[in-house]
Amino acid sequence: MPSRSSPVAPILIAVLFVAIPLGAYAAGYFWLGKRTDWYSTQSNAHETIERSYPHLGLMLVYQPAGKLESWLRRIDVEISLGDD
């Protein structure tokens, strides 16, 4: 009689190697940077969100997340190097 493998192991492996790093990346995108909202002078609508990061490496790592946020929210999102 052949033994059946548990379906839990592949799910746990996927969580460990995919979901946790993606969650940490998203959390870092929102918490490690400083957000500045820029509004239009003619209306009170969002024009741009600027996210500034204190290190060049962080700025470069979070460029794809900024493009994704820009596409999802349909507004300009700029990723920049901050002064702090």
C-alpha positions in Angstrom: 0.0 0.0 0.0 1.6 3.3 -1.1 1.8 6.1 1.4 0.3 9.5 0.4 2.3 12.6 1.0 0.7 15.5 2.9 -0.3 18.6 0.9 0.7 20.7 3.9 4.4 20.6 3.2 4.3 22.3 -0.3 2.1 25.0 1.1 4.4 25.7 4.0 7.4 25.8 1.7 5.6 28.3 -0.5 4.7 30.5 2.5 8.3 30.4 3.8 10.0 31.1 0.5 7.5 33.4 -1.3 4.9 35.0 1.0 7.1 36.0 3.9 9.8 37.8 1.7 7.0 39.6 -0.3 5.3 40.7 2.8 8.6 42.0 4.2 9.2 43.9 0.9 5.8 45.5 1.0 6.1 46.4 4.7 9.5 48.0 4.0 8.1 50.0 1.1 5.5 51.7 3.2 7.4 52.0 6.5 11.0 52.7 5.6 10.3 55.8 3.5 8.8 59.2 4.0 5.6 60.0 2.1 4.8 63.4 0.7 1.5 64.2 -1.1 1.4 66.8 -3.8 -1.9 68.2 -4.8 -3.1 70.1 -7.9 -3.4 73.9 -7.4 -6.7 74.0 -9.4 -8.4 71.1 -7.7 -7.9 69.2 -4.5 -7.1 66.0 -6.4 -3.9 64.0 -5.9 -1.3 64.8 -8.5 1.8 63.0 -7.1 3.0 60.9 -4.2 6.7 61.2 -3.4 8.3 58.5 -1.3 11.8 59.3 -0.2 14.2 56.8 1.3 17.4 57.6 3.3 19.8 55.3 1.3 20.4 54.8 -2.4 20.1 51.1 -2.1 16.6 51.3 -0.6 15.6 53.8 -3.4 16.7 51.4 -6.1 15.1 48.3 -4.4 11.7 50.0 -4.1 11.6 51.5 -7.7 9.5 48.5 -8.9 7.0 48.9 -6.0 6.6 52.6 -6.9 5.8 51.7 -10.5 3.3 49.1 -9.3 1.6 51.6 -6.9 1.5 54.2 -9.6 -0.2 51.7 -12.0 -2.7 50.5 -9.3 -3.6 54.0 -8.0 -3.5 55.7 -11.4 -1.4 58.6 -10.1 2.2 59.5 -10.3 4.4 58.0 -7.7 8.0 59.2 -7.5 10.7 57.4 -5.6 13.5 59.6 -4.5 16.6 59.9 -2.2 15.7 61.7 1.0 17.9 64.0 3.1 17.5 62.1 6.4 
